[in-house]
Amino acid sequence: MKKTSLLIAAILTVSLAYCKGGSGPVSTAEALQDAACKGNHEEFMKYFDLDEFMNRTMDAALEARGLADNQAAKAQFEAMKPQILAQMEQKMQQEIANNKGGKDCDADIELVSEEGDTAKVRISLKDEEPRVVEMEKGEDGQWRVVFFDEITKKLKGE
């Protein structure tokens, strides 16, 4: 009887951890939300792959302008990338510090899809259109945000 009770307790604990996100994309989004809420830029950046985010954003921008196969445009981006990354990092740090305790603290987070090492998570803020973020699991097993689906919509004028 004790073994059965222990087994049921273990299954219940694992199920609750999974529902709360465990170590998956939902828990990463929750940790990202918590870091933003606390104004903790360093912690926030643990869950955000700025380099990959910039690559995907530029790929989407080039594609939206019909320049996806334009090697000169890609080379120009690569040349400007270090400067853009530095500016973006600084801007993100300011935004996180300025919005400490703000609207990010009340977001609802839900898993949209998960396939292998990629996932999409919906982040819903009060009185705003929900955002879907794309995540990838790195070689270290950590999930990180790599793109916002709304960027593609804005580039396409939707």
C-alpha positions in Angstrom: 0.0 0.0 0.0 2.9 2.4 0.8 4.5 1.8 -2.5 1.3 2.6 -4.3 0.9 5.8 -2.3 4.4 6.8 -3.1 4.0 6.0 -6.8 0.8 8.1 -6.9 2.5 11.0 -5.1 5.4 10.9 -7.5 3.1 10.8 -10.6 1.1 13.7 -9.2 4.3 15.7 -8.5 5.6 15.2 -12.0 2.2 16.0 -13.5 2.0 19.3 -11.6 5.6 20.2 -12.6 4.7 19.5 -16.2 1.5 21.6 -16.1 3.5 24.5 -14.6 6.0 24.2 -17.4 8.7 22.2 -15.7 11.9 23.0 -17.5 10.2 23.5 -20.8 9.2 26.5 -22.9 6.4 27.6 -20.6 8.6 27.8 -17.5 11.2 29.6 -19.5 8.6 32.2 -20.6 7.5 32.5 -16.9 11.1 33.0 -15.9 11.5 35.6 -18.6 8.3 37.3 -17.4 9.6 37.2 -13.8 12.9 38.8 -14.8 11.1 41.6 -16.7 8.8 42.2 -13.8 11.7 42.5 -11.4 13.7 44.7 -13.9 16.5 42.1 -13.9 18.1 42.5 -17.4 20.9 39.9 -16.7 18.4 37.2 -15.7 16.1 38.2 -18.7 19.0 37.7 -21.2 19.5 34.1 -19.9 16.2 33.3 -21.7 16.6 35.4 -24.8 19.0 34.6 -27.7 19.6 38.1 -29.0 22.0 37.0 -31.7 19.5 34.5 -33.2 16.6 36.9 -32.7 18.5 39.5 -34.8 19.3 36.9 -37.5 15.7 35.9 -37.8 14.5 39.5 -37.7 16.8 40.5 -40.5 15.9 37.4 -42.5 12.3 38.3 -42.2 13.0 41.9 -43.2 15.0 40.9 -46.2 12.3 38.4 -47.3 9.5 41.0 -46.8 11.4 43.4 -49.2 12.1 40.6 -51.7 15.9 40.6 -50.9 16.1 37.1 -49.3 18.6 36.0 -52.0 20.5 39.3 -52.2 24.0 38.6 -51.1 25.0 42.3 -51.0 22.1 43.1 -48.6 23.1 40.1 -46.4 26.7 41.2 -46.3 25.7 44.7 -45.4 23.6 43.4 -42.5 26.5 41.2 -41.3 28.8 44.2 -41.3 26.3 46.3 -39.3 25.3 43.4 -37.0 27.7 44.1 -34.1 26.6 47.7 -33.8 22.9 46.8 -34.1 23.3 44.1 -31.4 25.0 46.5 -29.0 22.3 49.1 -29.6 19.5 46.6 -29.1 21.1 45.2 -25.9 21.3 48.7 -24.5 17.7 49.5 -25.5 16.4 46.2 -24.0 18.3 47.0 -20.7 16.6 50.4 -20.5 13.2 49.0 -21.3 13.5 46.3 -18.7 14.7 48.7 -16.0 12.0 51.3 -16.9 9.1 48.7 -16.9 10.0 47.0 -13.6 6.8 45.9 -12.0 4.8 46.9 -15.0 2.4 45.1 -17.3 4.7 42.1 -17.8 3.9 41.0 -14.3 0.3 40.0 -15.2 0.8 38.1 -18.5 -0.9 34.8 -19.1 1.4 32.2 -20.7 0.4 29.1 -22.6 2.1 26.6 -24.8 1.0 26.8 -28.5 3.2 24.1 -29.9 6.3 22.1 -29.1 8.2 19.9 -31.6 11.6 18.6 -30.7 13.8 21.6 -29.9 11.4 24.3 -31.1 8.3 25.7 -29.4 5.8 28.5 -29.6 4.4 30.2 -26.5 1.5 32.7 -26.4 2.0 35.6 -24.0 -1.3 37.5 -23.3 -1.1 40.9 -21.6 -4.2 42.6 -20.4 -5.8 44.8 -23.1 -3.2 43.9 -25.7 -3.1 41.5 -28.7 -1.4 38.2 -27.5 2.1 37.7 -28.7 3.5 34.4 -29.9 7.1 33.9 -29.3 9.3 31.3 -30.9 11.7 29.4 -28.7 14.6 27.0 -29.3 16.3 24.6 -26.9 20.0 25.2 -27.0 22.8 22.6 -26.7 22.8 23.3 -23.0 19.1 22.2 -22.7 17.9 25.8 -22.0 15.0 27.2 -23.9 15.4 30.7 -25.2 13.3 33.2 -27.1 14.5 33.5 -30.7 11.7 35.4 -32.5 8.3 37.1 -32.1 5.7 36.1 -34.7 4.3 39.7 -34.7 7.5 40.9 -36.4 6.7 39.0 -39.5 3.1 40.4 -39.5 4.3 44.0 -39.1 6.8 43.5 -41.9 4.1 42.2 -44.2 1.8 45.1 -43.2 -0.8 42.8 -41.5 
